[in-house]
């Protein structure tokens, strides 16, 4: 049956079938970060995905899980040439997990400012152009921090009004491109040690009481959610969006988010619900709810999950245990 189809459709049909039946070649840039670790572990567990990753240096994590198919890559003065060599290895999709996160930025340090702009702004644009040139599907995570948080319910076409360097640096990275799929959300996920994220700050907190803001609202996703959505996107070329907000079924306050961490991870920490001086609501909504549903469905979810369900899934994931221990 397949042979007959190949013969009737000619060379183009044969090439398509060979591509369809072959393994998928994927590159994850930045496999050592919070997002990169989860995305890499998940994709590496899929039999028909040939995964390659990049890392700035050899680490225990890289040595343990990716002793092969690892490219050394960091944003030095020669990174453009190195990036082109790496991306020329016949990849079908590239996922960029490289970025400078907000807690690591010092807006009063010129070097920190320069590195942030290079990493969060210029590099994704160069990667976007290269993937377009090589006809590689490029998946980039976006952030809710391109919005000030003054209004909430931001859609894909809402005006971007970030107030800090992190948000401003990410705006440039979100320029749309031909082969680019921007998935905008806010992420939480496991890290080794104390890390820099809200989740790990809470889980590793040695105090018996912490404060959580009840007037800071959130409706993001977990790193595991994003990894599974990325896999679904890699497998389904019919997606045609350029920018899509990935949103769960509900929203939650940051105080109640901590309560969910406490309940799910069984932590004995009292949480004091307080009002911050400034209300922040960076919650996202989407102009394309059917695409949002389809992304979740292709990721293996029967319906759009709740934040509570996502955290429960994250807790039970073997990858969370592998990252944190």
N, C-alpha and C positions, 0 to 999 in steps of 0.2 A: 504493500500500500504506500509506504513512504517512498520507496524507489520510484514507483509510478508517478507520484506527485512531483518528485524532483525532476523527472524527465519531462513532464508536461509543462512545468513552470520554467524550465531553462536554468541558466546559471544563477539568476537572481533568486529563484525559488530554492535552489540547492544551497546557496550561501545563507539564505534565511533559515532553512531547516537546520543546517549545521550550527548556526548561531543559537537557534532555539534549543537544540538538543545538548549543547555543550554546557560546561560549568560556567558560572558567572564570575568574572574577575573584578574584585572590588579592592579599592585602596582606602584606608582610613588614615587621615593625616592627624597626628597628635594622639597616639594611643595611650599615653601616660596620664592624661588628665581625667577629671571626673566623668565627663561625657565619653571621651575616647575609650576609656577602659571598658565601660559597659557596652558600648557599640561594638568594640572589637571582640569581646568575649561572646556576645550573642551571635554575631555573624560567623565567628570561628567555629561555632557549634553546628552550623548548617552544612550538611554534606556536600551540596552542589555549589557552594560558594568557595572560590579560591581567594582567600584573604591575604592581603599584604598590608603592612602598617608602617608608619614612620615614628621615630622617636629621636629626641635630641641626644639621648645617651642610653647606654645599657643599664637597665634596672632589674631588680629581682622579678618584677612583674613581667617585663619583656622577656627575660631569660626563661622564665617558667612556662609561658604560654606561646611565645612567638620566637623561638630560637632560629626559625627560618623565615624567609619572606619579610625581613625587617630592613628598612632603609634608614640610614642615619640622615636626619634632616633637621636643620634649625635655620632661623632667619638671620644668617650672617650676610656679609656683603656679596657672597657668591650664591645666594640661595636661588636666584632665578634660573641659573644654568642647571643647578642640581635638581630643581623642581621639574624642569623640562625633561631631564633624563629619566627621572622616576616615572613621570606620567606617560612617557613614551612606551611603557611596558604593556600595551594592549589592554588597558582597563576598560571595563564597561561603565563603571560608576566610581566616583570619588566622593567621599564624605569628609568635609572639613570640620575637625574637632579642635583645631588650634585657635586659641584666643587668650587675651589677657582679661582676667575677671576683675570685677569692681574692687574687691578687697585688696588686690595687689597693686592698685593704681595710686600713685602719689601725684596729685595735680600740681604740687609746688616743686616737684623735681623734674627738671628739663629732660633728663634721660628717661625717666618713667613715662613722661608725656610722649616723647619720641617713639619709644618702643610700643606704646599702646596704639598710636596712630599707624605705625608700620604693620603691626600684627593684626589689628582689628579692622583697619580700613584698606590700606594699600594691598596687603597680601591677598585677601579674598577677591579683590578685583582682578589682580594678575592671574590668580587661579581660575577665575571665571573665564577670562579671555583665553587662557591656555586650553581649558576643557572644551571651549567652543571650537578652537582651532583643531583639536584632536578628536572632536566628536565624542566626547565623554560626558555622560550625565553627571551633573554636579549638584550635590545635595548640601545645603548650607542651613544651619540652624540660625533662626533669628531670635530676637529678644524683646520682651515687653518693655525693656528699659529705653527703647527709642521714644517712649511716651513719658510725659512728666508725672502722670498719676493724679492729675488734678480732676479728671473727669470719669475715667473708667469706661467699660464697654467699648473698647477701641476695636474698630474693624480694620480690614486690610487697607482701606483708603483713608483712614483717619490721619490727620495732620501730625507729623512727627515733631515733638517739642521737648526733646531731652534737656535736662538741666545740668548734667554732669558730663565729664569727659568720656566716661564709659559709654553712655547712651549716644553721645555725639559721634564717637568713633565707630559705633556699630551701624549708624545710618548709612554711611558710604558703602559698607559691606552688603547692604540689602538692596542695592541697585539690581533691577531685574535683568536677566540675560536669556539667550536662546535655549541653552541646554541646562539652565539653572532652575532648581526647585528650592525655594526658600520656605522653610517651615518655621513660623514664628510662635514661640511659646516661652514660658519660664520653666526652668528645670530644677528638680531636686534629685539627689542621688547619693549613693554611698561613696565614701573616700576612706583611705587608710589613715589611721591616726585621727588627729583633731581636724585636719583639713581646713577648708575656708568657707564651707557652705553652712546654711542655716541648720540643715539636718545633722551634719556631723558635729557642729557646735553644740547642739542640744544633746545628742547621744553620748558625747564625751565630756559633758559638763559635770564637774565635781561638786558643784553647789547643790544644795537640797531644794533651792527655789530659784526660778528664773521668771522674768517678765516677758509677756507676749502682747503685742499690740492688737487690740480688738478693732481698731479703725484703719488697719492696713489689710486690704483685701487681696486675694490671690486665687487664680484658677489655672495653675500650670500643670505640668506633667512630670513624670519620673524619667530618669535616663533610660530605664528599661522600656518604657512606653516609646520613647523616641527611637531606640534601637530597633524595636519591632516594626514601627511605622516606616523607618528607613528601609528595612528589608522588604516590606510590602511595596514600597515605591520602586525599589530596584527591580522587583519581579514583574511589575505591571507598567509597561511603557505607554499605556493608554492615558495616563494622567497628563493633563495639559496645562495645569495651573502654573503660574509663575511665583505667586506669593499666597500662602494659605496659613491662616491661624489654626493651630491644633488646640482644641479646647475640650476639656472633660465635661461631664454632665452638670456639674455644679460649681459653686465658688465657696470660699472659706476665708475666715479671718486668719491672720498670722498666729494669733493666740490659739485658735482652734486647730490650726495646723500642728502646732506644738503638742496640743492635747492628743492629736491623732498619732504623732510619733510616740508619745508616752504610752498610749494604749497598745499600739501595735508591737512596739519593741519592748514593752513591759519595763519601763523605767520608773523608778521611785523619785520623781522630781515634782514638786509643787509648782504650778504655773499661775502666776498672778496676772490676771487680765487687766491691762491698763490702756488708756488712750495716749497715743503719741501726740506731741505738740502739733504735728502736721498730718492731716489725713492723706493717705496714699492709696489710690485705687488704680492699679494698672491692669485690671481684669480685661481679658480679651473676649470678643465675640466675633462671629464670622459672617460675611456676606454670602458665603457659599456653604451652608450647612450640609448639603448633600455630599460635597467633596470631603468635608470633615468626617462625616459618617463613613464614607468609602475608605478613607485613610485608616480609620480605626478597624473597619471590617477586614481590610486587606492585611492588617497587622495581627489578625486572629481573634479580635473581640467581636462577640455576637452583637453587642450594642455599645454605644458610647459609654464608657465607664465613669464612675464617680471618683473623686479624689481619694475617698476612703478605700475604695476597691483597688485603686492603683498603688496606694501605700502598702496595703495588705499583700498584693502581688509582689511588690518589691521586697518585702520582708521575707517571703517564702522562696525567693529566687536563689538558686545556687550561686549565681554570679555575684549577688550582694555579699554572700559569705566569703567568696573567693577574693573579692576586692577589699573587704574590711579586715580580713584575718591573714 
